Amino acid sequence: MKESENMKENILKILQSVKEGKVSVTEALKYLETLPFEDLGFAKVDHHRSLRQNYPEVIFCQGKTPEQIEGIMISLGKKSCNILATRANKDIFQIISQSFPNAEYYQSSRLIVVNRKIVKKNKGTIMVISAGTADFPVAEEAVITAEIMGNNVKRLYDVGVAGIHRLLAYVNEIREANVIIVVAGMEGALASVVGGLVSRPVVAVPTSVGYGANFNGLSALLSMLNSCSPGIGVVNIDNGFGGGRLAAIINEDQ
């Protein structure tokens, strides 16, 4: 029996049990939260992720062929309003755009977005702060990720600690945000400074921007992890998507 046929049979059994009163609606929901997925051979597309996590599966393009990415996007497009693909390049976009004429490519942040419908479901604002202009691509990845997940997002760029008066000029605006994403390379000190100024959760995103002793972002990562400012969570180096996703989850509860 094929996997899809087996899943249909199991779902029918659960629904019949609910109808007969043998299984509660809550118990059935817990079971259905893990189903179904579509087996494409090279990928198993998780169509129920939006039920479990409030947003559909996001495609990480790095390491996948353009044809594989297109196949996954077509599968997701059957059930998802919005599709987000990260770490994409122009060649991938050229192929994707043939199947999705409304797809948009953000070159700096390497994102492909199929934006069919965005509902602003979170009232609070997420502010994305970057230390330098070189951190722009990672910051924009965080911005676009948070926006497509239904959040109001504000940008505050190029306010690093080398000219801290630039940051302090916007303190009141920063404090109005529900969640703050701080994107910084070099020594990554900006996250600690912002964390010490606000009572809101701060998501710190280290970048690989910096000279040799930056170790491709490792110094910024360690600085953020060792921050003495409370309320700071740290994601991986250059992971603007992870920062935007975490901030979106936090903002749902604000």
Secondary structure, DSSP 8 states (H G I E B T S, - for coil): --HHHHHHHHHHHHHHHHHTTSS-HHHHHHHHTT--EEE-SS-EEETTHHHHHSS---EE-TTS-HHHHHHHHHHHHTT-SEEEEES--HHHHHHHHHH-TTEEEETTTTEEEEES-------SEEEEEESSGGGHHHHHHHHHHHHHTT-EEEEE-S--GGGHHHHHTTHHHHHH-SEEEEEE-TT-THHHHHHTT-SS-EEEEE-S-SSGGGGGGHHHHHHHHT-SSSSEEE--TT-HHHHHHHHHHHHHT-
